[in-house]
Amino acid sequence: MHNSRSSTRIMRRLTTLFPSEFLEEHAEEPGVVVREGKLQIPVLVWALVFGSRLRRSRTLAGFRRCYNATADEPISSGGFYHRLTPTLLTLISTDSGT
């Protein structure tokens, strides 16, 4: 069963361990972010981590909706899918230890 208090505590701990600045800097290393633009790396990471816990976000479209619900500026479906690259997969795989 989903426990709101526990989820909030986990989210707080993760965002403390991985602050936005760290996520942005870490994304620049493998070339995930080549230039400043609309894509907000911290929002992308947290949408992936926390959005996958929701049934409606277990698809790419759901992942994009989760990102857009949190981001300062929404991103089009074409722009979003364009950013799902092998380099992003490398970043995610490196961070998850696989």
C-alpha positions as CSV (number, residue, x, y, z in Angstrom):
1,M,0.0,0.0,0.0
2,H,1.2,3.5,-0.8
3,N,2.2,5.5,2.2
4,S,2.3,9.3,1.5
5,R,4.5,10.1,4.5
6,S,7.0,7.5,3.6
7,S,7.1,8.6,-0.1
8,T,7.6,12.2,1.0
9,R,10.5,11.2,3.3
10,I,12.1,9.2,0.5
11,M,11.7,12.0,-2.0
12,R,13.3,14.5,0.4
13,R,16.2,12.2,1.1
14,L,16.9,11.6,-2.6
15,T,16.7,15.3,-3.5
16,T,19.1,16.0,-0.7
17,L,21.5,13.4,-1.9
18,F,21.2,14.5,-5.5
19,P,20.6,18.2,-5.6
20,S,19.7,19.9,-8.9
21,E,23.1,21.3,-9.3
22,F,24.7,17.9,-9.1
23,L,22.2,16.4,-11.6
24,E,22.9,19.3,-14.1
25,E,26.6,19.0,-13.8
26,H,26.6,15.2,-14.1
27,A,24.4,15.4,-17.2
28,E,27.0,17.7,-18.9
29,E,29.8,15.1,-18.5
30,P,28.5,12.4,-21.0
31,G,27.0,15.1,-23.3
32,V,23.4,14.6,-22.4
33,V,23.1,18.4,-22.3
34,V,25.0,20.0,-25.1
35,R,23.5,23.5,-24.7
36,E,21.1,25.3,-22.4
37,G,17.6,24.9,-23.5
38,K,14.1,24.0,-22.4
39,L,15.0,20.6,-21.0
40,Q,15.3,20.7,-17.2
41,I,17.5,17.7,-16.2
42,P,16.5,17.6,-12.5
43,V,12.8,17.5,-13.5
44,L,13.6,14.8,-16.1
45,V,15.4,12.7,-13.5
46,W,12.7,13.0,-10.9
47,A,9.9,12.5,-13.4
48,L,11.6,9.2,-14.3
49,V,12.2,8.1,-10.7
50,F,8.9,9.2,-9.1
51,G,6.6,9.2,-12.2
52,S,7.2,5.5,-12.8
53,R,5.6,4.8,-9.5
54,L,2.3,6.0,-10.9
55,R,0.5,3.6,-13.2
56,R,-0.3,6.3,-15.7
57,S,3.4,7.2,-16.1
58,R,4.7,3.9,-17.1
59,T,4.6,4.8,-20.8
60,L,6.7,7.3,-22.6
61,A,3.7,9.5,-23.1
62,G,3.0,9.3,-19.3
63,F,6.6,10.1,-18.6
64,R,6.3,13.2,-20.8
65,R,3.1,14.2,-19.0
66,C,4.7,13.8,-15.6
67,Y,7.7,15.9,-16.8
68,N,5.4,18.6,-18.2
69,A,3.4,18.7,-15.0
70,T,6.5,19.6,-13.1
71,A,8.7,21.6,-15.5
72,D,8.7,25.4,-15.7
73,E,8.1,25.2,-19.4
74,P,6.4,22.2,-21.1
75,I,8.1,20.4,-23.9
76,S,6.4,19.1,-27.1
77,S,6.2,15.4,-27.7
78,G,8.6,15.6,-30.6
79,G,11.1,17.6,-28.6
80,F,10.7,15.2,-25.7
81,Y,11.3,12.1,-27.7
82,H,14.2,13.7,-29.5
83,R,16.0,14.0,-26.2
84,L,15.6,10.3,-25.3
85,T,19.0,9.3,-26.7
86,P,21.6,6.6,-26.1
87,T,23.6,9.2,-24.2
88,L,20.7,9.8,-21.8
89,L,20.5,6.0,-21.3
90,T,24.2,6.0,-20.5
91,L,23.7,8.7,-17.8
92,I,20.8,6.8,-16.3
93,S,22.6,3.4,-16.4
94,T,25.7,5.0,-14.8
95,D,23.7,6.5,-12.0
96,S,21.8,3.4,-11.3
97,G,24.9,1.2,-11.1
98,T,24.0,-1.1,-14.0
